[in-house]
């Protein structure tokens, strides 16, 4: 079975919202964008919005699907959907939960992300700031 996963690439003022996985479990210590498994019947876009709110406390709007890829981990196969997102008007960018922080786009190269994120990272780092 392939598990659908949605990931929110939240851009704001030239920065991206990045968290770090805890010391235990799969991919311990790796950096991550907000996201998670889709609920049964949940569209990936809705999942990205829900997961971002749950993990960071921020409301976001999906702009577009940037990339999707299937990947096999030792614990199972996933279909990752990466969405470009922006903060909703009612969100306060200073109210991010403590395990997430805003990273300047150019500093993403210094973060250790899981392998299936690499294509997206290369794209993000190569882009010019548009905000």
C-alpha positions as semicolon CSV with decimal commas, in nm:
position;residue;x (nm);y (nm);z (nm)
1;X;0,000;0,000;0,000
2;X;0,118;0,352;-0,081
3;X;0,055;0,615;0,187
4;X;-0,028;0,966;0,058
5;X;0,166;1,240;0,238
6;X;0,122;1,617;0,194
7;X;0,399;1,869;0,262
8;X;0,354;2,246;0,298
9;X;0,639;2,458;0,160
10;X;0,547;2,777;0,346
11;X;0,726;3,085;0,210
12;X;0,721;3,421;0,387
13;X;0,957;3,718;0,351
14;X;1,221;3,512;0,169
15;X;1,216;3,237;0,432
16;X;1,071;2,885;0,458
17;X;0,918;2,718;0,760
18;X;1,140;2,428;0,871
19;X;1,125;2,192;1,169
20;X;1,350;1,921;1,307
21;X;1,238;1,566;1,376
22;X;1,285;1,438;1,728
23;X;1,570;1,212;1,842
24;X;1,365;0,890;1,813
25;X;1,181;0,720;1,531
26;X;1,227;0,722;1,155
27;X;1,452;0,997;1,016
28;X;1,545;1,115;1,366
29;X;1,721;1,451;1,365
30;X;1,641;1,533;1,003
31;X;1,491;1,866;0,903
32;X;1,139;1,868;0,765
33;X;0,876;2,094;0,621
34;X;0,532;2,084;0,788
35;X;0,329;1,789;0,664
36;X;0,205;1,440;0,726
37;X;-0,014;1,152;0,619
38;X;-0,346;1,220;0,452
39;X;-0,654;1,099;0,635
40;X;-0,877;0,850;0,448
41;X;-1,060;1,044;0,175
42;X;-0,868;1,366;0,246
43;X;-0,730;1,556;-0,054
44;X;-0,355;1,621;-0,033
45;X;-0,413;1,999;-0,052
46;X;-0,644;1,986;0,252
47;X;-0,397;1,763;0,433
48;X;-0,113;2,014;0,380
49;X;-0,327;2,292;0,531
50;X;-0,440;2,075;0,825
51;X;-0,094;1,939;0,904
52;X;0,063;2,284;0,891
53;X;-0,193;2,417;1,139
54;X;-0,151;2,116;1,370
55;X;0,230;2,121;1,363
56;X;0,303;2,494;1,356
57;X;-0,012;2,678;1,464
58;X;-0,014;2,869;1,135
59;X;-0,296;2,883;0,881
60;X;-0,180;2,859;0,522
61;X;-0,325;2,868;0,172
62;X;-0,209;2,627;-0,098
63;X;-0,085;2,805;-0,411
64;X;0,011;2,510;-0,629
65;X;0,150;2,159;-0,641
66;X;0,525;2,201;-0,687
67;X;0,635;1,838;-0,703
68;X;0,523;1,487;-0,622
69;X;0,727;1,171;-0,589
70;X;0,690;0,817;-0,463
71;X;0,956;0,684;-0,229
72;X;1,015;0,357;-0,047
73;X;1,140;0,373;0,311
74;X;1,224;0,063;0,518
75;X;0,888;0,108;0,694
76;X;0,673;0,156;0,382
77;X;0,604;0,332;0,053
78;X;0,482;0,693;0,041
79;X;0,355;0,929;-0,227
80;X;0,480;1,275;-0,130
81;X;0,292;1,584;-0,252
82;X;0,489;1,911;-0,207
83;X;0,271;2,224;-0,214
84;X;0,384;2,585;-0,238
85;X;0,193;2,769;0,036
86;X;0,161;3,116;0,182
87;X;0,040;3,238;0,517
88;X;-0,330;3,315;0,542
89;X;-0,411;3,673;0,630
90;X;-0,519;3,571;0,981
91;X;-0,184;3,403;1,062
92;X;0,086;3,573;1,265
93;X;0,430;3,460;1,145
94;X;0,580;3,525;1,491
95;X;0,352;3,267;1,657
96;X;0,524;2,955;1,520
97;X;0,542;2,653;1,753
98;X;0,887;2,604;1,905
99;X;1,004;2,307;1,696
100;X;0,966;2,510;1,373
101;X;1,153;2,822;1,262
102;X;1,186;3,047;0,957
103;X;1,498;2,969;0,749
104;X;1,623;3,200;0,473
105;X;1,594;3,024;0,138
106;X;1,971;3,024;0,084
107;X;2,028;2,848;0,420
108;X;1,815;2,548;0,323
109;X;2,126;2,392;0,166
110;X;2,277;2,366;0,515
111;X;1,981;2,167;0,649
112;X;1,977;1,787;0,645
113;X;1,652;1,679;0,477
114;X;1,542;1,327;0,377
115;X;1,644;1,212;0,029
116;X;1,301;1,250;-0,138
117;X;1,308;1,624;-0,054
118;X;1,624;1,690;-0,255
119;X;1,457;1,779;-0,588
120;X;1,239;2,037;-0,414
121;X;1,533;2,177;-0,217
122;X;1,736;2,229;-0,535
123;X;1,440;2,413;-0,690
124;X;1,382;2,634;-0,385
125;X;1,749;2,725;-0,342
126;X;1,783;2,811;-0,712
127;X;1,484;3,049;-0,714
128;X;1,511;3,421;-0,667
129;X;1,326;3,583;-0,381
130;X;0,987;3,691;-0,514
131;X;0,827;3,845;-0,206
